């Protein structure tokens, strides 16, 4: 039997379940992600057609650029999703998954834009921009 990957926001108003195994965790160090989370955005992609969300009425979507939007819980403010316009995938914040998640870091993007107060000290690939 396949494992479901579950998670939710901090207050429990939003819960999600993915029937598909999430992709690798990607650390995005761009200025938008840093400003939203305070550090960097650690997320993994899941196919939309395998994702079930309970509590969708508590999700608000913010159009953060011409090509993408970010979903968060209006009750507790938890950042939950990032989605490129028209994509069949949605990025889910890695920290929102229930533990143990079985997730693993795959790589970092937009490292040239990272903040000056931390270092990236793991052994996964780092890219100056997106890939």
C-alpha positions in Angstrom: 0.0 0.0 0.0 1.4 3.4 -1.0 2.2 5.9 1.8 0.2 9.1 2.0 2.1 12.3 2.9 0.1 14.5 5.2 0.5 17.8 6.9 -1.1 21.1 7.7 -0.8 24.6 9.1 0.1 25.6 12.6 -3.5 25.9 13.9 -4.9 22.9 12.1 -7.4 24.8 10.0 -5.8 23.6 6.8 -4.8 19.9 6.4 -3.5 18.3 3.2 -2.7 14.8 1.9 -0.6 13.8 -1.1 -1.1 10.4 -2.6 2.2 11.0 -4.5 5.7 11.0 -3.0 7.0 14.6 -2.8 10.0 15.6 -4.9 13.2 16.5 -3.2 13.2 19.5 -0.7 14.5 22.6 -2.5 15.8 25.6 -0.6 14.9 28.8 -2.3 17.0 31.8 -1.1 15.4 34.5 -3.3 14.4 37.8 -1.6 10.7 37.0 -1.9 11.0 33.7 -0.1 13.3 35.2 2.5 10.9 38.0 3.3 8.0 35.7 3.6 9.6 33.1 5.9 12.5 35.0 7.5 15.1 32.6 6.3 14.5 30.6 3.1 11.7 28.7 1.6 12.2 24.9 1.9 9.6 23.1 -0.2 8.9 20.1 -2.3 6.7 19.6 -5.4 3.7 17.4 -5.4 1.3 16.8 -8.3 -2.0 18.7 -7.9 -4.0 15.7 -9.1 -2.9 13.7 -6.1 -3.3 16.5 -3.5 -6.4 16.7 -1.3 -6.8 19.8 0.9 -9.2 20.2 3.8 -10.0 23.6 5.1 -9.5 25.4 1.7 -11.7 28.3 3.0 -8.8 29.2 5.4 -6.3 29.5 2.5 -5.6 32.8 0.9 -3.6 33.1 -2.2 -1.2 36.0 -2.7 0.0 36.7 -6.3 3.7 37.3 -5.5 4.7 37.7 -9.2 3.4 37.7 -12.7 4.0 33.9 -12.8 3.3 32.6 -9.3 1.2 32.8 -6.2 1.7 31.8 -2.5 -0.9 30.1 -0.3 -1.1 30.7 3.4 -3.5 30.1 6.3 -5.5 33.2 7.2 -5.9 32.0 10.8 -2.3 31.4 11.9 -0.3 32.8 9.0 1.5 29.6 8.1 3.1 29.7 4.7 1.9 26.5 3.0 2.1 26.5 -0.8 3.8 28.1 -3.8 2.4 27.5 -7.3 3.6 28.6 -10.8 0.6 29.7 -12.9 -0.7 26.8 -15.0 1.6 24.2 -13.5 0.3 20.7 -12.7 2.5 20.8 -9.6 2.4 22.8 -6.3 5.3 23.4 -4.0 4.4 22.5 -0.4 6.4 23.9 2.5 8.6 21.0 3.8 8.0 22.0 7.4 4.3 21.7 7.0 4.5 17.9 6.5 3.7 15.7 9.5 6.7 13.9 11.0 8.4 11.6 10.2 8.1 13.0 6.7 10.9 11.0 5.0 11.8 14.1 3.0 15.4 14.9 2.1 17.1 18.0 0.7 17.9 17.9 -3.0 19.4 21.3 -3.8 19.4 25.1 -3.2 18.3 27.7 -5.7 18.9 31.5 -6.0 21.9 31.2 -3.7 23.3 34.5 -5.2 20.4 36.3 -3.5 20.7 34.7 -0.1 20.9 36.9 3.0 24.2 37.7 4.5 23.5 36.4 8.0 23.7 32.7 7.3 25.8 30.1 5.4 24.6 27.1 3.4 26.6 24.3 4.9 25.1 21.1 3.6 26.5 18.9 0.8 23.7 19.3 -1.8 24.1 21.3 -5.0 23.8 25.0 -4.9 22.7 27.1 -7.9 23.1 30.9 -8.2 19.7 31.2 -9.9 16.9 28.8 -10.6 17.4 25.6 -12.6 
